Amino acid sequence: MKKNDIIEAEITGMTLQGAGIARCEDSENMPVFIPAACTGDRVRAVIIKAKRNCAFGKVLEILTPSPMRINPGCAAFPRCGGCAFRHISYKAELALKQKELTETLRRIGGVQPNMQPIIAAESPDRYRNKAMLPLRYENNRVETGFFARHSHRLIPCDDCLLAPESFAGLTRTVCDWAQAAGCSIYDEETHNGLLRQIYLRQNREGSEILVTLVINGNDIPQAKQLIQALRQANAAVKGILLNHNTVHGNTLLGPRCTQLWGAQHINETLCGLRFELSPLSFFQVNSAQAERLYTTAAAYANPGKRTENRPLRLLDLYCGTGTVGLSVLNLCGIEAELIGVENVPQAVEDARRNAAANGFANARFLCADATEAAQQLAAEGWTPDVVLIDPPRKGCDAALLRHMAEMQPERIVYISCDPATLARDLAILQELGYAAREATPVDMFPRTGHVETVVRLEREQTLPVHAA
């Protein structure tokens, strides 16, 4: 098989990146990955890249459509890199994610927890509470959209179906203002140009919106005209800010924001708590699914009957602005106390403010590396009953997992956004005496290849906790 070959093939599987998998008998059953194809399709495709063990193709014609295939409903799909699954039913997408998670945990980690059904979103569309949109001049017009997969080639998109409808009018307003004001658009190669991104954030009710322009500089021209245009475009706009990002390359946000007009944050509620969100605050992009995720984590953290005559001790590593730990603390249903650990000073300040605003005197937050904090707390003799951990996509380093196990919590509640690193870490924790009892996937990001998972691990009394 070589580049430009034309094949006809049955699609027998799919990847989490939204590509169909075909196997060609005349090429020793070599897998061919074909974007925007799905299980059950019969397609005619052209080979665009061939390697020794696999090939990549592009659909020329769908000869027989799969029963799971639907109309994507988006002119930017599949050229835009945002969605992987606009071409299949939501039911089929959920089944694929559940299957891939289960198989990944078994294949990489050798673990098979009791797998609960994936928690579906109420709707696979319009769920995102924020969007970051690059700008480009296209045909002498300022446009926003999204980058094609693995590139910085802009695919114009006036209204992303994953974002609130309100965002479309606001992005068009900014583009029209930029055109009229003669604003230059940032070029990553030359580091010239002013406007880099439009960053929009909205609360769940749609009653408050922050509009932030990410700029390569200190100020913008005709700021009053922009303020007037945005306020007229949508009465929910509560604040208009500038984020100053003068770093070379594709870093999305700079460390400093300044106020053009209005408020510097919006208010959001989650699990009965109130949070203030600035442009730099981390917050899950799907508020409704975040509640379901944290409710599941709280259920896993609650041990039920307790013999100790003291509050349940919760340790929240990678706590960010405190949303996970405070939500679990609020939902636990029993007397508890929380220590959160985060190495970003601004996030720790936000966490402390969020705790105070919601009346939590039983929560404190440390600004430290997770591994160092685990060592420090162990040295102080403070031992957690439950460790909550929500690490970045790369997962946890082995040293942190050892320190967690050495603290001998009754339970570990692991929230993961990457099945492969989760599987690796669960295998290590199993060697350290912690068995993965139950897992619940949560579809936090419908139409994309991502899935969140909550796992409940329990200390096995028969297994020794040891350092590797």
N, C-alpha and C positions, 0 to 999 in steps of 0.2 A: 504494500500500500504506500502511495506517495502523494505529495501535494498535487491538487487539481484533479485527482481521481473522482469520479462520480459513483456513488453507491446508492443502493436501495436496501433499507434495513428496517427491522422491527426494533422498537425501543423497549428494552426489557427491564430497565431500572432508571433511577434518577439520583442525582447528587443534591446535597443541601445548597449548592450554588445554582440550582435550577436547570442543570443540564441533563438531557436524556443520555442513556448509555445504550449503545448498540454494540453487538458483537458480530464480526464478519467472518463467516466460515472460511472464505477463501484467503483469509489472512491469519490463520491459526487462532481464530477466536479472539483476535486482538480487540480490546475495548476502544470504542470511538465515542468521545464526549461531544454532544451536540446541544448547544444552548437553545432554550425555548422549545425543545422537544420534551415529550412526557411519556411515561410508561403506557404502552398500548398503542402508541402512534406507529404507523408505517410511513417512512419518510424517504424522500429522495434528497441526498445531501452531497455537498462537495467537500473534499478534504482540504483544509486550509493549513494544516500542520501535521506532520507525521514524525513520530519518534520510534525508537526501537520497540518499546513495549506498549505504546498507545498512540492514538491519533485524535485530532480535533477536527470537527466538521461544522458546516453551516447548512441549515435547512434551505433547500431550494423549493421543495414542494411537499406538502403533507398529503400523502396518497390516501391514507385511511386515518381519520382522527381517532384519538383515544376517547373512551367514554368519560374520562375525567377532565377532558379539555373544555375550557370555557373561553368566551371572548374577553381578552385582557381589559378592554375598556379604557386603554391609555395609549395615546399615540406615541409616547416616548418609550414604551416597552417593545422589545427588550434592549434597545440601544442604551437607555439610561441604566446605570449600574445600581440603582436603588433597590429594585424589586427582583426577586428570583422566581416568584410563583404566581404571577398575574394570569398565567395561562392555564392553571388547573383549579379545580374547585377547592374551597377552603377545607372541606372534609378530607379531601385527598392530601392536602398540605399537612394537616394535623397528623394524619396516619403516617406519613413519611417521616416527620420529625420524631414521633414516638418510636418508630422502628429504628431510625438511625441512632437515637440516643441509647436505646436498649442494647443494640449491637456494639456500639462504641465502648460502653462500660464493660461489656463482657469481653470484647476482643482485646482492648488495650489494658484494662484494669483487672480483668479476671474477677469482676464483682457482679453480682446479680441481685440487687436489692429488690424488695417488693415494689414493683413499678406501678404507680397509680396512673389513671388516665390523664392525658394532657389537659390542662385547664385552658379552654378556648377563650378567645376574646369575644365580646358581644358582637363586634363587627370587625372585619379585617381591614376596614378603611377608616380614614379620618381620625386615627387614634393618637397621632403624634402631637405632643404639646410644645414642640420646638422644631425649628428648621434652620439650617445654615446653608445659604444659597450663594454660590460664587457668581460673579458678574463677568461678562465679556461684551465686546462690541461684535455684533453679528449683522452683516449687511448694513453697516453704518447706524445700527440701532443698539442701544444698551439692552441686554437681555440677561435674564437669570435662568437657571435650570440646574442640571446635575451633570457630573462628569461621567462619561462612558467608563465602563469597567476597565480598570488598570490603565487609565489615561487621565489627562487633564483637558480632554476635548469636550467642550460644553455641548450638552444636548438640551436645547431650549425646552422649558416646560412651564407653562403659565399657571397650571393648577395641579400640583401633586396630589394624588388621591389618598396618600397616607397622612397628609397635613390637613388642618382645619380649613374650611372654605374661606375664612377671613384672610388667610395668608396671601391668597392670589391677588386680591385688590391692593394690599399693602405693598407687595413686591412690585406690582405695576406702577404704583404711585412713586416709589423710590426710583425706579428706572426712568420714568418720565421726568422726574426732577433732575436726575443726573444728566440726562440728555440736554435738558434746557439750560442747566448750569454749566455745561461743558466740562463735567468732572472727568478726569482721566481714570482709566481702569488699570488696576495693578497687574503687572507682568512679572511672573515668578522668575523668569530667566534673567531679566535686566534689573529687577528690583525697582522699577520705575512705575509710577502711577499711584493714585490715591485710594480709590475704592477697592476693597478686597472682597468683602462678603456682606450680605444682608443676614442678620441673625434675629429671628423672631421667636418669642416665647409667649405662650398663652396659658391661662389657668383652665381647669377642667370645665367650668361653667361658661367660659368664653367671655367673661365680664371684664377681664383685665389682660392687656397685651403690652409687652415690652418690645420696642423696636430699637435694635442696636446696629449701627453701621460700623463694620470693622475697617479701619483706615490705616494706611501707611503714612502717618503724619500726625499733626496736632489739631487740625481744624478742617472744616469743610466750607465751600462757598455757598452763599444764599441759604444759610441755615434757617432763617425765619420763614422762607418760602417752603422749605421742607416740612417744618413743624406745622405750618398752617395746612399744607396738603394732607399730611398724615392724620391730623385731627379731624379734618373734613371727611377723609376716606372711611374712618371707622371710629365711632365714639368710645369704643372699648380701649383705645390706646391710652395707657396710663403714664407711660414714660418713653422718652426718646433719648438714647445715649450714643456715645462714641466709644468704641474700644480701640485702643491705640496699639497696633501690632506692626512694629517696624523691623521685625526679624526676617532675615532672608529665608526663602523657601516656603513650604506649605503648612507651617504652623497656623492653626485656625484662629486662636485668640491670643491677644497680648495680656500682660498682667494688670493693666490699668484701664479703668473706664472713667469717662467724664460725662456730665449731665448736660444735655441740650435743653430739655424741657421735662417737667413733671417728675414722677417718682423714679427711684433707682431700683425698685424691686416690685414684684407682684406677689399676691398672697395665694397660696394653694392649700387645700386641705387633703389629708391622707390619713386613713385609719383613725379618724376622729381628732387628728392633730392639725395645727396650723403651722405652715412653713412660709418663710419669706424667701423668695427666689430672685437673685440678682443674675445678670448675665454669666457670672463666673461660678454660680452655685451648681453643684452636681445634683441632678434629680432625674429619676427614671422618665423616659420619654413617653411612656404609656401609663397615665395615672391610674386608670381603672384596673389594669392588670397588675400594677405595682401593689395595689391594695390586696389583691388575691395572692400575690407572691408573699407579701409580708404576713398575711393571715396564716398561710401555710407554715411559714417559718415559726410563727408564734406557737402554733399547735405542736410543732416538732420540738420546740424549746421547753414546753411545759411538761414536767415529769409527772404531774398528777400528785398523788400523795407523797408527802415528804416526812422524814423522821427528824431532820435538823430543826431546831427551834430558832431559826433566823431567816431573813429574806433570801430568796433565790438569787444567786450571784451570776450575772450575765457579763461576759466579756465580748465586746464587739470589735473585732479587728478589721482594718480597712473601713472605718466607720464613716468616712466622708463627712457630710454635714449632719450626720446623726439620724437620717431618715429610717434606716433599717433598725438600729438599736432602740430608738425611741418608740417606733411603731410596735416592735415586739414587746417592749416593756409595757406599753399601754394595753396591748391585747392579751398579755399572758394570763390574766385572770387570777393571779396569785401575787402575794407580796414579793417584790423583787427589787434589786438594785443593779445599776448598769455602770460599767466602765467602758468607754469607747477610746479607740486608739487610731490616730491618723497622723501622717507625716507632712501634711500640707497645712501651714499655719492658718491661712484664711478659712479653710474648711473647718478647722477646730474652733475658730471663733464663731463661725456660723452654727456649729453644733451646740456650743454653749449658749448662744442666744436662742436657738430653737428650744433647748431644754428649759431655759428660764421662761420663755414666752408661754410654754405649755404647762408650767407649774411643777416641773420635775426637780425636786430637791434631792432625789435619790439617783441622780445621774451625774457623772463627771467624765471629762474628756482629757486625754493626754496627747500632746504633740510629740510623737516619737515614731520611729520605725517599728513595724509590727513585731519583728523578731526581738529587737532590743526591749520593747515594752513587755513582752512575754517573760524575758529574763528578769527584768526589773521587778515585776509583780511577784514572780516566783521567789525572788530574793527577799521581798517584803513579807512573804508568807500569806499573801492574798491569793487564794485559789478559787477559780471559777467553778460553778456547777455546770454551766453551759457556755460554750464558746460559739459565737456567731461569726461567720467568716464569709465575706463577699469580695474575693480578690479580683484583680483585673484579669483579662483574658489569658495571660500567661500562667495563671494559677499561683500556687505557693511554692516558695523554695523549700528544700528538704529540711533546712535548719529550723524554719518556723514550724513545720509540721512536727518535728521532734520536740521543740519547746512546748507546743500545745499539748502533746501527749504526756510530757513529763509533769504538767500541771494536773493531770488526771481528772479532767472534768467528767461528769457523768455522761454528758452528751456533747456532740459537736453538730451544729447545724451549718451546713455548707451550701451557700448559694453560688451557683456557677453560671457563666455565660458561654462556656466553651466545653462541649462534651469530652474532647480529647484530653485537655489538661485536667478536667475533673476526674476522668478515669485514672490517669496517672497518679493523682494525689490520693484518691481513694485506695489504690493499691498500696501506697506507702503507709497510709493510716491503718490499713488492715494489718500490716506487718508490725505496727506499733501498738496493736491491741484494740483497735476501734473497728467495729463491724458496721458496714452500711446496711441499715435495716430497711429503710423505705426511701423512695424517691418520687417526687412529683414534678413533672415538667410543666412549665407555664409558658404559653405562647405570648411573650411580651412584644414580639416584633412581627406580627402577621405580614405575609407576602415577602418576607426576607428569609434567608437561610439560618437565622439565629434562633436559638431557643434557650430560655433560662431553666435551671433545674434546682430544686431544693432537696437536699439529702439529709436524712437523720441518721447519725452514727451514734452508737452506744459502746461504752467501754465494756470489753469482755473480761470478766473477773478471772477467767481461766487462762488468759493470755498475758504474759509479762509486758510491761511498758519498758522499752529499752532504747538506748541511743544507738543510732546506726554508726 
